[in-house]
């Protein structure tokens, strides 16, 4: 019984693999989108060319996969492959649902982004930066004026003076030429190991050394300098840094405002488009997964309608489609049983016709035998001297008709002889190639214009059938093929291993390049006594069919007029198929 396994076709990946890739893509999107937004909001620029190439790789690959899937779908639709219209219809429904679902979110997102862009356009970042810088400069100028007044008035006890250090240029021992601290008063936080300058005046502020202070150097007699530290407000430097940071952020906002549309396009292409492409690929795979069992079921129903009751559909589905397929298989099996019973009834009728035909075939050679014998008898009675003139021809006619009758009876005996039921455990196992080559060798010399192609005849296959039966089967098929080709052409013999109902079979095909068999003759090809040859008995193929069937095998053929004929034979094998 032929089994068709319902499986997904034209799918680059299985649905489970696609879902796994989709999940990984979502995780990568979340991780990279955080990086993307963090870097974008820090500098306000679109990614560089290298990042564009890296990020666009995934969408491009997915578009290629989707393009291949859509191409196969279009090819199926154009070629009107069964199920293609249903696939397209399901895909259209899915696309409409996705568009309707995304439309409100897309509109809301667009509105929110437009409002954010409009709000950012209303921010005057340059004016805010100018005002902040002016505030910093004015505040620093006020502190400088206050410090100058303290120095001018020599009011070193002022509360804003945080530290006073005195340094002297050393002139003794190892420290000669270096400034050494001689006195210190004030906050240790502002203490320095050496004077930042030896010239009178304000020193240049260096960070973090001068954090929160302004320093002034006084040059005194006898190589002595005094360093005076003035306390700025505690938050002056931190506030100035914060203002500068905000100014930079305002500049980033301006950059974002300029690059907002390219950034949005980039974001949608890199992060949203891959998920949409993966969704479309999964949708196509799902539609094929749903429709393919229906297509297989439709094809199987068509084959049953054409008379093939041996088909079964393999499926592991546990849903309604699986129940439907199993019900179909059960129905076909019931039909096969009914068909078998009908065939048995027809065979009884055929055997009745065979008996009548056999009586007629036996009667035909008896007539010339009787006539030849009567002719010899009359000559013997009337003219014994001239009996030799007719004796040889009469005896040859009797012998020839007797041989024809013997051949007819032997073939009929083979056809009608009961055979023991085939048991796969007790059947002998024989190598298939050796007896086939023996049959070919017997005919290759007699028919030099017939080419035997046995390149695909495997040497390690063993079949569960007697060697003599193998020779009998292939002798008959090869003779028929040579006759169909008028002794000129190619006969190709090949073997393959197949598995049906967990049983290993060897499938042998014998293909000729002859005239072929028309439909009317094809229906009678295995009927006893049907023949298209002048010298044929019409029992060869029925005998072969019986031998194959009794050994648990099957025989059938494909043919077309002018294109040749291929006979297929399945025989039980010891080899593990598939």
C-alpha positions as CSV (number, residue, x, y, z in Angstrom):
1,X,0.0,0.0,0.0
2,X,1.4,3.4,-1.0
3,X,1.9,5.8,1.9
4,X,2.2,9.6,1.5
5,X,3.6,11.5,4.4
6,X,2.0,14.9,4.9
7,X,4.9,17.3,5.3
8,X,5.7,20.9,4.8
9,X,7.0,22.0,1.4
10,X,9.0,24.9,0.1
11,X,10.0,25.9,3.6
12,X,13.5,27.2,4.2
13,X,13.2,26.7,7.9
14,X,10.8,24.8,10.1
15,X,8.3,26.7,12.1
16,X,9.9,25.9,15.4
17,X,13.3,27.2,14.2
18,X,11.6,30.4,12.9
19,X,10.0,31.0,16.3
20,X,13.3,30.5,18.0
21,X,15.0,32.9,15.6
22,X,12.1,35.4,16.2
23,X,12.6,35.1,20.0
24,X,16.4,35.7,19.7
25,X,15.7,38.6,17.4
26,X,13.4,40.2,20.0
27,X,16.0,39.8,22.7
28,X,18.7,41.3,20.5
29,X,16.4,44.2,19.6
30,X,15.8,45.0,23.3
31,X,19.5,44.9,24.1
32,X,20.7,46.8,21.1
33,X,17.9,49.4,21.2
34,X,19.0,50.4,24.7
35,X,22.6,50.9,23.4
36,X,21.2,52.7,20.4
37,X,19.2,55.2,22.4
38,X,21.9,55.7,25.0
39,X,24.5,56.6,22.4
40,X,22.1,58.5,20.2
41,X,20.9,60.7,23.1
42,X,24.5,61.3,24.3
43,X,25.8,62.7,21.0
44,X,22.7,63.3,18.9
45,X,24.2,61.9,15.7
46,X,23.0,59.0,13.5
47,X,25.3,55.9,13.6
48,X,28.3,55.8,11.4
49,X,28.7,53.7,8.2
50,X,30.1,50.6,9.9
51,X,27.2,50.5,12.4
52,X,24.8,50.9,9.5
53,X,26.3,48.0,7.7
54,X,26.3,45.8,10.8
55,X,22.7,46.7,11.8
56,X,21.3,46.4,8.3
57,X,22.7,42.9,7.8
58,X,19.8,41.2,9.7
59,X,17.0,43.0,7.8
60,X,18.7,42.3,4.4
61,X,19.1,38.6,5.2
62,X,15.5,38.4,6.4
63,X,14.3,40.2,3.2
64,X,16.2,37.6,1.1
65,X,14.5,34.7,3.0
66,X,11.1,36.4,2.7
67,X,11.7,37.0,-1.0
68,X,12.5,33.4,-1.6
69,X,9.3,32.3,0.3
70,X,7.2,34.8,-1.6
71,X,8.8,33.7,-4.9
72,X,7.8,30.0,-4.2
73,X,4.3,31.2,-3.3
74,X,3.9,33.1,-6.5
75,X,5.3,30.2,-8.6
76,X,2.7,27.9,-7.0
77,X,0.0,30.4,-7.6
78,X,0.9,31.0,-11.2
79,X,1.3,27.3,-11.9
80,X,-2.1,26.7,-10.1
81,X,-0.6,24.2,-7.8
82,X,-3.3,22.7,-5.5
83,X,-3.6,24.7,-2.3
84,X,-1.8,27.8,-3.6
85,X,-4.9,29.9,-3.7
86,X,-5.8,28.9,-0.2
87,X,-2.3,29.8,0.9
88,X,-2.5,33.3,-0.7
89,X,-5.9,33.9,0.8
90,X,-4.8,33.0,4.3
91,X,-1.7,35.2,3.9
92,X,-3.9,38.1,2.7
93,X,-6.2,37.7,5.8
94,X,-3.2,37.6,8.1
95,X,-1.7,40.8,6.5
96,X,-4.9,42.7,6.8
97,X,-5.1,41.7,10.5
98,X,-1.5,42.8,11.1
99,X,-2.1,46.2,9.3
100,X,-5.3,46.8,11.3
101,X,-3.5,46.0,14.6
102,X,-0.5,48.2,13.8
103,X,-2.4,51.2,12.5
104,X,-3.6,52.7,15.8
105,X,-0.2,52.1,17.5
106,X,1.6,53.7,14.5
107,X,-0.7,56.7,14.5
108,X,-0.3,57.2,18.2
109,X,3.5,56.9,18.0
110,X,3.7,59.3,15.1
111,X,1.5,61.8,16.9
112,X,3.6,61.5,20.1
113,X,6.9,61.9,18.2
114,X,5.6,64.9,16.3
115,X,4.6,66.6,19.5
116,X,8.0,65.8,21.1
117,X,9.7,67.2,18.0
118,X,7.5,70.3,18.1
119,X,8.3,70.8,21.8
120,X,12.0,70.4,21.2
121,X,11.7,73.0,18.4
122,X,10.3,75.4,21.0
123,X,13.4,75.1,23.3
124,X,15.9,78.0,22.7
125,X,19.0,76.1,23.7
126,X,21.5,78.9,22.5
127,X,19.8,81.6,24.6
128,X,19.8,79.3,27.6
129,X,23.5,78.6,27.1
130,X,24.4,82.3,26.7
131,X,22.5,83.2,29.9
132,X,24.2,80.5,31.9
133,X,27.7,81.6,30.7
134,X,26.8,85.2,31.6
135,X,25.7,84.2,35.0
136,X,28.9,82.3,35.6
137,X,31.1,85.1,34.4
138,X,29.2,87.7,36.5
139,X,29.4,85.6,39.6
140,X,33.1,85.1,39.2
141,X,33.7,88.8,38.6
142,X,32.0,89.6,41.9
143,X,34.2,87.3,43.8
144,X,37.3,88.7,42.1
145,X,36.4,92.2,43.1
146,X,35.7,91.2,46.7
147,X,39.1,89.4,46.8
148,X,40.9,92.4,45.4
149,X,39.3,94.7,48.0
150,X,40.5,92.3,50.8
151,X,44.1,92.3,49.3
152,X,44.1,96.0,48.9
153,X,42.9,96.6,52.5
154,X,45.2,93.8,53.7
155,X,42.3,92.4,55.6
156,X,43.8,88.9,56.0
157,X,41.5,88.0,58.9
158,X,38.4,88.2,56.7
159,X,36.2,85.2,57.0
160,X,36.4,84.5,53.2
161,X,40.2,83.9,53.5
162,X,40.5,80.2,53.9
163,X,44.2,79.7,54.1
164,X,47.5,81.7,54.2
165,X,50.8,80.0,53.4
166,X,54.4,81.5,53.5
167,X,57.2,80.0,51.5
168,X,60.9,80.9,51.6
169,X,63.6,80.1,49.1
170,X,66.0,77.7,50.8
171,X,69.8,78.4,50.6
172,X,71.2,75.7,52.8
173,X,72.1,72.0,52.3
174,X,70.2,69.8,49.9
175,X,67.1,72.1,49.7
176,X,69.0,75.0,48.1
177,X,66.9,76.6,45.4
178,X,63.6,75.1,46.5
179,X,60.6,76.8,48.1
180,X,60.0,75.6,51.6
181,X,56.8,76.4,53.7
182,X,57.6,78.4,56.8
183,X,54.1,79.0,58.1
184,X,50.5,78.0,57.5
185,X,47.1,79.1,58.9
186,X,43.7,78.1,57.8
187,X,41.8,75.1,56.3
188,X,44.1,72.1,55.5
189,X,42.0,71.4,52.4
190,X,43.5,74.4,50.7
191,X,47.2,73.7,51.7
192,X,49.7,73.4,48.8
193,X,53.2,71.8,49.0
194,X,54.8,74.6,47.0
195,X,53.7,78.0,45.6
196,X,51.8,77.8,42.3
197,X,53.7,81.0,41.2
198,X,56.4,83.3,42.6
199,X,55.2,86.4,40.8
200,X,52.7,88.7,42.6
201,X,49.2,88.5,41.4
202,X,46.3,86.1,40.9
203,X,47.3,82.6,39.9
204,X,45.8,80.6,37.1
205,X,43.1,78.3,38.4
206,X,43.8,74.6,37.8
207,X,41.3,71.8,38.6
208,X,41.0,69.9,40.8
209,X,43.8,71.7,42.7
210,X,42.0,75.0,43.0
211,X,38.5,73.5,43.5
212,X,36.3,76.1,45.3
213,X,39.1,78.7,45.7
214,X,40.9,81.7,44.2
215,X,44.6,82.2,45.0
216,X,46.8,85.3,45.2
217,X,50.6,85.4,45.5
218,X,52.4,88.3,47.3
219,X,56.2,88.6,46.8
220,X,57.9,89.6,50.1
221,X,61.5,90.6,50.9
222,X,64.2,88.1,51.6
223,X,63.0,85.6,48.9
224,X,59.7,85.0,50.6
225,X,56.2,84.6,49.1
226,X,52.8,84.6,50.7
227,X,50.0,82.5,49.2
228,X,46.5,83.7,50.1
229,X,43.5,81.4,49.3
230,X,40.0,82.9,48.9
231,X,36.9,80.8,49.5
232,X,34.4,80.7,46.6
233,X,30.9,79.6,47.4
234,X,30.9,75.8,47.8
235,X,28.7,75.2,44.9
236,X,30.4,77.5,42.5
237,X,32.5,75.0,40.5
238,X,30.0,72.2,40.8
239,X,27.3,74.6,39.6
240,X,29.4,75.8,36.8
241,X,30.1,72.2,35.7
242,X,26.4,71.4,35.9
243,X,25.5,74.4,33.8
244,X,28.1,73.5,31.2
245,X,26.7,69.9,31.2
246,X,23.2,71.3,30.6
247,X,24.5,73.5,27.8
248,X,26.1,70.4,26.2
249,X,22.7,68.6,26.6
250,X,21.0,71.5,24.9
251,X,23.4,71.2,22.0
252,X,22.6,67.5,21.9
253,X,18.9,68.3,21.8
254,X,19.6,70.6,18.8
255,X,21.4,67.8,17.0
256,X,18.6,65.4,17.8
257,X,16.1,67.9,16.4
258,X,18.0,68.1,13.2
259,X,18.5,64.3,12.8
260,X,15.2,63.2,14.2
261,X,13.6,61.9,11.0
262,X,16.7,60.0,9.8
263,X,17.0,58.5,13.3
264,X,13.4,57.4,13.3
265,X,13.8,55.8,9.8
266,X,17.0,54.1,11.0
267,X,15.3,52.8,14.2
268,X,12.3,51.4,12.3
269,X,14.5,49.7,9.7
270,X,16.9,48.2,12.2
271,X,14.5,47.2,15.0
272,X,10.9,47.1,13.8
273,X,11.4,45.9,10.2
274,X,13.1,42.6,11.2
275,X,10.3,41.7,13.5
276,X,7.8,42.4,10.8
277,X,9.8,40.4,8.2
278,X,10.1,37.5,10.7
279,X,6.3,37.7,11.3
280,X,5.7,37.5,7.6
281,X,8.0,34.5,7.1
282,X,6.4,32.7,10.0
283,X,3.0,33.5,8.6
284,X,3.9,31.9,5.2
285,X,5.3,28.8,7.0
286,X,2.2,28.5,9.1
287,X,-0.1,28.8,6.1
288,X,1.8,26.1,4.3
289,X,1.8,23.9,7.4
290,X,-2.0,24.3,7.7
291,X,-2.9,23.9,4.0
292,X,-0.5,21.1,3.0
293,X,-2.4,18.3,4.8
294,X,-5.5,19.5,3.0
295,X,-3.7,19.5,-0.3
296,X,-2.4,16.0,0.3
297,X,-5.9,14.8,1.3
298,X,-7.3,16.4,-1.9
299,X,-4.7,14.7,-4.0
300,X,-5.3,11.4,-2.3
301,X,-9.1,11.7,-2.9
302,X,-8.4,12.4,-6.6
303,X,-6.3,9.2,-6.8
304,X,-9.0,7.2,-5.1
305,X,-11.5,8.6,-7.6
306,X,-9.2,7.4,-10.4
307,X,-9.2,3.9,-8.9
308,X,-6.1,3.8,-6.7
309,X,-7.3,2.3,-3.4
310,X,-3.8,1.5,-2.1
311,X,-3.0,5.1,-0.9
312,X,-2.5,6.0,2.7
313,X,-1.6,9.4,4.2
314,X,0.9,9.4,7.1
315,X,0.4,12.2,9.7
316,X,1.2,12.8,13.4
317,X,-1.3,15.6,13.9
318,X,-3.7,15.2,16.8
319,X,-6.1,18.0,15.7
320,X,-9.2,17.9,13.6
321,X,-7.1,17.5,10.4
322,X,-5.4,14.5,11.9
323,X,-8.8,12.9,12.7
324,X,-10.0,13.7,9.2
325,X,-6.9,12.1,7.6
326,X,-7.2,8.9,9.8
327,X,-10.9,8.7,8.9
328,X,-9.9,8.9,5.2
329,X,-7.3,6.2,5.6
330,X,-9.9,3.9,7.3
331,X,-12.4,4.6,4.5
332,X,-9.9,3.8,1.8
333,X,-9.0,0.5,3.6
334,X,-12.7,-0.4,3.7
335,X,-13.0,0.4,0.0
336,X,-9.9,-1.7,-0.7
337,X,-11.6,-4.7,1.1
338,X,-14.8,-4.2,-0.9
339,X,-12.8,-3.9,-4.1
340,X,-10.9,-7.1,-3.3
341,X,-14.1,-9.0,-2.7
342,X,-15.4,-7.6,-6.0
343,X,-12.2,-8.7,-7.8
344,X,-12.6,-12.2,-6.4
345,X,-16.1,-12.3,-7.8
346,X,-14.8,-11.1,-11.1
347,X,-12.0,-13.7,-11.2
348,X,-14.6,-16.5,-10.8
349,X,-16.3,-15.1,-13.8
350,X,-13.0,-14.8,-15.6
351,X,-12.1,-18.4,-14.9
352,X,-15.4,-19.5,-16.3
353,X,-14.5,-17.6,-19.5
354,X,-11.0,-19.2,-19.4
355,X,-12.5,-22.7,-19.3
356,X,-14.5,-21.9,-22.3
357,X,-11.5,-20.3,-24.1
358,X,-9.3,-23.2,-23.1
359,X,-11.8,-25.7,-24.6
360,X,-11.8,-23.7,-27.8
361,X,-8.0,-23.5,-27.9
362,X,-7.6,-27.2,-27.3
363,X,-10.2,-27.9,-30.0
364,X,-8.2,-25.9,-32.6
365,X,-5.1,-28.1,-32.8
366,X,-7.1,-31.3,-32.5
367,X,-8.8,-30.7,-35.9
368,X,-5.6,-30.6,-38.0
369,X,-4.3,-33.7,-36.0
370,X,-7.5,-35.6,-36.8
371,X,-7.3,-34.5,-40.5
372,X,-3.7,-35.5,-40.8
373,X,-4.3,-38.9,-39.2
374,X,-7.4,-39.6,-41.5
375,X,-5.3,-38.6,-44.6
376,X,-2.6,-41.1,-43.7
377,X,-5.2,-43.8,-43.0
378,X,-7.0,-43.3,-46.3
379,X,-3.7,-43.4,-48.3
380,X,-2.7,-46.6,-46.4
381,X,-6.0,-48.2,-47.3
382,X,-6.2,-47.0,-50.9
383,X,-2.6,-46.8,-52.1
384,X,0.0,-48.1,-49.6
385,X,2.8,-47.8,-52.0
386,X,2.6,-44.0,-52.1
387,X,2.1,-43.6,-48.3
388,X,5.6,-42.1,-48.0
389,X,4.6,-39.1,-50.1
390,X,2.3,-37.7,-47.4
391,X,3.6,-39.5,-44.3
392,X,6.3,-36.9,-43.4
393,X,4.2,-33.8,-43.9
394,X,1.3,-35.4,-42.0
395,X,3.5,-36.5,-39.1
396,X,5.1,-33.0,-38.9
397,X,1.7,-31.4,-38.8
398,X,0.6,-33.8,-36.0
399,X,3.9,-33.1,-34.1
400,X,3.7,-29.3,-34.5
401,X,0.1,-29.2,-33.3
402,X,0.8,-31.6,-30.5
403,X,3.7,-29.3,-29.3
404,X,1.4,-26.2,-29.4
405,X,-1.2,-28.1,-27.4
406,X,1.5,-29.2,-24.9
407,X,2.8,-25.6,-24.5
408,X,-0.8,-24.4,-24.0
409,X,-1.5,-27.0,-21.3
410,X,1.8,-26.4,-19.5
411,X,1.2,-22.7,-19.2
412,X,-2.4,-23.3,-18.1
413,X,-1.2,-25.7,-15.5
414,X,1.3,-23.2,-14.2
415,X,-1.5,-20.5,-14.0
416,X,-4.0,-22.8,-12.4
417,X,-1.6,-24.8,-10.1
418,X,-2.3,-23.9,-6.5
419,X,0.7,-22.3,-4.7
420,X,1.5,-22.3,-1.0
421,X,0.7,-18.9,0.7
422,X,3.8,-16.8,0.9
423,X,5.4,-16.6,4.3
424,X,8.1,-13.9,4.7
425,X,10.0,-16.1,7.3
426,X,10.1,-19.3,5.2
427,X,10.7,-17.7,1.8
428,X,14.2,-18.2,0.4
429,X,16.5,-15.2,0.1
430,X,18.3,-14.9,-3.2
431,X,20.5,-12.3,-4.8
432,X,18.6,-10.4,-7.4
433,X,21.4,-9.3,-9.8
434,X,22.8,-12.8,-10.7
435,X,19.6,-14.3,-12.2
436,X,18.7,-11.1,-14.0
437,X,22.2,-11.0,-15.6
438,X,21.7,-14.7,-16.6
439,X,18.5,-13.8,-18.4
440,X,20.1,-10.8,-20.1
441,X,23.1,-12.9,-21.3
442,X,20.7,-15.4,-22.8
443,X,19.1,-12.8,-25.1
444,X,21.9,-10.2,-25.6
445,X,23.7,-12.4,-28.2
446,X,20.4,-13.2,-30.1
447,X,19.4,-9.5,-30.2
448,X,22.6,-7.4,-30.7
449,X,20.6,-4.2,-31.4
450,X,19.0,-4.3,-28.0
451,X,21.0,-2.4,-25.3
452,X,20.6,-3.6,-21.7
453,X,21.2,-0.8,-19.1
454,X,21.8,-2.3,-15.7
455,X,23.9,0.5,-14.2
456,X,21.4,1.1,-11.4
457,X,20.9,-2.6,-10.7
458,X,22.3,-3.0,-7.1
459,X,24.3,-6.1,-6.4
460,X,23.7,-6.4,-2.6
461,X,19.9,-6.7,-2.7
462,X,18.3,-10.0,-1.7
463,X,14.6,-10.8,-2.4
464,X,12.5,-13.4,-0.7
465,X,11.6,-15.5,-3.7
466,X,13.0,-18.6,-5.4
467,X,15.8,-18.1,-8.0
468,X,13.8,-20.0,-10.6
469,X,10.8,-17.8,-10.2
470,X,13.0,-14.7,-10.6
471,X,14.3,-16.0,-14.0
472,X,10.7,-16.9,-15.0
473,X,9.5,-13.4,-14.2
474,X,12.2,-11.5,-16.0
475,X,12.4,-13.9,-19.0
476,X,8.8,-13.1,-19.8
477,X,9.1,-9.3,-19.2
478,X,12.3,-9.0,-21.3
479,X,10.8,-11.1,-24.2
480,X,7.7,-8.8,-24.2
481,X,10.0,-5.7,-24.2
482,X,12.1,-7.0,-27.1
483,X,8.9,-7.8,-29.1
484,X,7.5,-4.3,-28.3
485,X,10.8,-2.7,-29.6
486,X,10.9,-5.0,-32.7
487,X,14.3,-6.2,-31.6
488,X,15.9,-2.7,-31.5
489,X,16.1,-0.3,-28.5
490,X,17.1,0.1,-24.9
491,X,15.9,-1.9,-21.9
492,X,16.8,-0.2,-18.5
493,X,16.6,-2.3,-15.3
494,X,17.0,-0.6,-11.9
495,X,16.4,-1.5,-8.3
496,X,15.5,0.6,-5.2
497,X,14.7,-0.1,-1.6
498,X,11.3,1.1,-0.3
499,X,9.4,0.6,2.9
500,X,5.6,-0.1,3.1
501,X,3.9,-0.9,6.4
502,X,7.2,-1.3,8.1
503,X,8.2,-4.1,5.6
504,X,11.2,-3.7,3.3
505,X,10.6,-4.2,-0.4
506,X,12.9,-4.2,-3.4
507,X,11.3,-2.2,-6.2
508,X,12.4,-3.4,-9.7
509,X,11.6,-1.3,-12.7
510,X,12.0,-2.6,-16.3
511,X,11.7,0.2,-18.9
512,X,11.7,-0.3,-22.6
513,X,11.7,2.2,-25.5
514,X,9.1,0.3,-27.5
515,X,5.7,1.3,-29.0
516,X,3.9,1.4,-25.6
517,X,0.5,0.1,-24.6
518,X,-2.7,1.9,-25.3
519,X,-5.4,2.5,-22.6
520,X,-7.7,-0.2,-24.0
521,X,-5.0,-2.9,-24.1
522,X,-3.7,-1.8,-20.7
523,X,-7.0,-2.8,-19.0
524,X,-6.6,-6.3,-20.3
525,X,-2.9,-6.8,-20.0
526,X,-3.0,-9.2,-17.1
527,X,-6.1,-11.0,-18.3
528,X,-5.5,-14.7,-19.2
529,X,-5.4,-15.5,-23.0
530,X,-5.3,-11.9,-23.9
531,X,-2.4,-11.2,-26.3
532,X,-1.5,-8.9,-29.2
533,X,1.1,-11.4,-30.6
534,X,0.3,-13.9,-33.4
535,X,2.1,-16.7,-31.6
536,X,1.3,-15.7,-28.0
537,X,-0.8,-17.7,-25.6
538,X,-1.8,-14.7,-23.4
539,X,-0.7,-16.5,-20.2
540,X,2.8,-15.1,-19.6
541,X,1.8,-11.9,-17.7
542,X,-1.0,-13.5,-15.7
543,X,1.4,-16.1,-14.5
544,X,3.9,-13.4,-13.5
545,X,1.2,-11.5,-11.7
546,X,0.2,-14.6,-9.8
547,X,3.8,-15.4,-8.8
548,X,4.5,-11.9,-7.6
549,X,1.2,-11.7,-5.6
550,X,1.7,-15.1,-4.0
551,X,5.1,-14.0,-2.8
552,X,3.6,-10.9,-1.1
553,X,4.6,-8.5,-3.8
554,X,2.9,-6.3,-6.3
555,X,3.2,-5.6,-10.1
556,X,2.0,-2.7,-12.2
557,X,3.1,-0.6,-15.2
558,X,3.1,2.9,-16.7
559,X,2.9,3.3,-20.4
560,X,2.1,5.7,-23.2
561,X,1.8,5.0,-26.9
562,X,5.1,5.9,-28.7
563,X,6.9,6.5,-25.4
564,X,7.6,3.0,-24.1
565,X,6.5,0.9,-21.1
566,X,7.8,0.6,-17.6
567,X,6.9,-2.4,-15.4
568,X,7.3,-2.1,-11.7
569,X,7.7,-5.1,-9.4
570,X,7.8,-4.9,-5.5
571,X,9.2,-8.0,-3.9
572,X,9.9,-8.6,-0.1
573,X,13.5,-8.0,0.7
574,X,16.0,-8.9,3.5
575,X,17.6,-5.5,3.2
576,X,16.5,-2.7,5.5
577,X,15.0,-0.1,3.3
578,X,15.2,3.7,3.6
